[in-house]
Amino acid sequence: MKVMVKSKEELLQQLSDSVFEMDDENVADVAKEYIAAGYEALDGVLKGLVDGMNRAGQMYEEEEYFVTDLLVCSDAMYNGLDVLREHLPQEKAAGAVNYKCVIGVVEGDTHDIGKNLVRIMLETAGFEMYDLGRDVPLQSFVQKAKDVDAQLICLSTLMTTTMPGMKEVVDILVKEGIRDKVKVMIGGGPLSQAYCNQINADGYAVNATGAVTLAKQLVGMA
Amino acid sequence: MHAQDQMTPNERLQAFMKGEKMDRILAMPILVSISHRVSGMTHREKRASALKQAQSQIDCYQRYGNDMMIIEYGLHGIGTALGSEMNDPEDSLPAIVNHVLKNLQDIDQLDFNKTKKENDPWFARTLEACEICQEKMGQEVPTGVLITGPFTAVSSILPTENLLRATRKDPASIHRLLRLCTDALKDIYKEYIERGIIILMCDPIASGTLLKKSQYVEFVKPYATELMSYIHELGGMCCYHICGNTTSIVMEMVDTGPDMLSIDNLVDLEYVKEQVGKRLPILGNVPPVDVLMLGSRSDVFESVKTCILKGKDSPMGYIIASGCDITQNVPVENIDYMMEAVRKYGRYPIDEALLNEPATDH
């Protein structure tokens, strides 16, 4: 019996829908079907999975989707990515800029849902993410940024007791003479634009989708 | 009694409940995470001793004349009793570093007997702290306990991300955990109520910043409602607080039946007054970070003025409070300013001209 091969567009739509509709269980099968049909993995990521995640982000922006929805959408995206990743081209196109971002929850704090959402959305937006996790020693942010030549550091905290750590990261960058090379973005429950100004960070975002807009703006990403 | 007041907090609260005359508006800044600073001890010293927990609250009251002392059972008590691991910072609020439950299949392995006062030294210590507060100051000022609500209790057992995912993927298991936590909380609340302590039920993980309304209605409301009726059966009183933006669930929260509603500074007091002011007294909502932590004396005065302007005519009454717990990084003088402003703008009869004067340097 001859099996009908679905069109590329149809499968891309299915990949996108699987993410958008939080179908984290079937998305891997769709991704396998897509690869088996011989379609380009990179398109599967960008026009399929990432497209779905962007649609989810849009719904989050419109307060139709909430944190839980974004988490399950991202589970679906990563499940699909696990299948497509090994088929991606190894070489980057010549002249392509890699936007690199170091992210983490500052020392003393272990609340990381907000940080995880921002990492997911920035990854979706095309940033190369270096996630240092939670309760991260302040010096590690700067060290990692130097090691990978990152343009952006994202600092998160939910606790007021750990807020001063953000200022310390900014101060370390100044002390090491690389403040002009790295932008610093902050986010988290108790923070505000006023605090951002006070510690001389480059930007504050109120939620994960706001963080994407701000990050692109700060690094000059089109 | 504070030198500038004419009534004790007990007398004031009694008058408030009966709708009788008071000297000034009730003021309940949530002085929990800051209290060791007022006493000049570290956070670790405070949490290690019932006497110091009580002393730090008494010190706050003696300095500020605030209308409620608050002992902290906290948000993580159930989880830590069951085996979630906490860090132990010298001078900051501990956080969970390792949740006891990783897999929802292992719910049966949790032993909720561990949450009882005989088996949980933390719980026992906070009860002792309450007893000390009551014994030393009970004639003058009420004591409350800041304690978790059902949903946050589950998040002290299971990592919050897993909890959120499971509301979608495995709701039955989350309902089981909520059932177990609600039953445990009943026994815990009972011990406080028997000591004459007001329950300040805080459920920050149920925040509108994390949950949508339908999740609140399905996973929080039934259990909170059950707890509220239980508190009332025992003759207790409950003030309900959820952090963050609760604008969309304010009605639902009030439907659970609390005696008072405390709102975060992310919610507009005017809106809440219109929605539910006829049903119960409202507490709120001086911003703890932008005003109390980062603001000047003038900022504190203006914020108190704004809150009183918005809240003063709430039909069932208004109590000025901070929008959330006040952290140890807040300058202790700013609480002096908050209370000074309350005594200026909140003195009865309210001086409308004073309240409506334009912003100035205080």
Interface residues (C-beta under 8 A of the other chain):
Chain A: M22 F66 V67 T68 D69 L71 V72 D75 G108 D109 T110 H111 I113 N116 D135 M159 T160 T161 T162 M163 P164 G189 P190 L191 S192 A194 Y195 Q198
Chain B: N87 P89 S92 L93 A95 I96 V97 T160 E161 L164 R165 T167 R168 K169 T209 L210 L211 K212 Q215 C243 G244 P288 V289 D290 M293 L294 T327 Q328 N329
